[in-house]
């Protein structure tokens, strides 16, 4: 069985590879062809669907919608030229910080 990291890294690599695929043969390529607005719309839809599944306490749907959200988030990252390592680094920088302190530091910057 693959580790969690291998699954996520493999998914991202597949998503990146689909940039050059035909939109007729790949859902991922069709999202790229429709542009960033469509990709971000899908991220939003999946986030709302995950939130609704959580509010309804539907464990199976929470798992399924989480997978959908991660997939669409990865499509957005790839479209924006963001590598997972960049996000992992940001998370590592925040590790050990109080969530309230971290949020306050972002408010002070912006």
Secondary structure, DSSP 8 states (H G I E B T S, - for coil): ---HHHHHHHHHHHHHHGGGS-TTT-HHHHHHHH-HHHHHHHHHHHHHHHHHHHHTT-HHHHHHHHHHHHHHHHHHHHHTT--HHHHHHHHHHHTTS-HHHHHHHHHHH-
